[in-house]
């Protein structure tokens, strides 16, 4: 099998860093970064970067070995990114005016709705990123090329 370009893997790593920056620091662009920014940076930010970096490594290894990627690998990765963008819009932060999100500001009922949506978005984003990582690692081992035996 012919080796392929590692560029998609590099792009995945870059997007992972940008996504982590958006989720953890994006509220600063709107003037509502608060006390939770550091907590998000040290927890969610690091987790997002690591998941995307290891996924990128799997994609680059598969490309180097000439293996193809399953559509599910990129599908899960793109889904994780989309959910991460939405999470960045709805994740709350503590400011002098109280809790705020980019979408709602400090106003109810939008604030409560945004906070209620943020938790499931974050959980599903992390789960889809983990699935993408697992699929990328399998792709790097040639599992997308494995032929199943039929009885």
C-alpha angles and dihedrals in degrees: 000000000000118000113245133211117288090212096104090056092050090050090051090054092049093048089048091056092046092048092050089050091050095049095044104032105018094100089064088068087062096042096250103105108135146158096314095057093088092046091051091046094053095043116024095024095054092043093051093048093048095047092049093043093053091044089051090050090053091049092049092047091051090049091049091052092045096246123146125235122240113242087237091064094060092035092058092044094051090046090053090051093049091050089048091055090051090046090055089056095049106033109112129229132193112245133166086268092054129253115353139174130194092246100044109021111203095318124116139249089027092053094056092046093049092049090047091053095043096068097054090042091055094046095048091044091056093044093051090047090052091049090049089051092051092048092047091051089050091049089053089056091051096252091139087063096046113120115222116224117234122213 
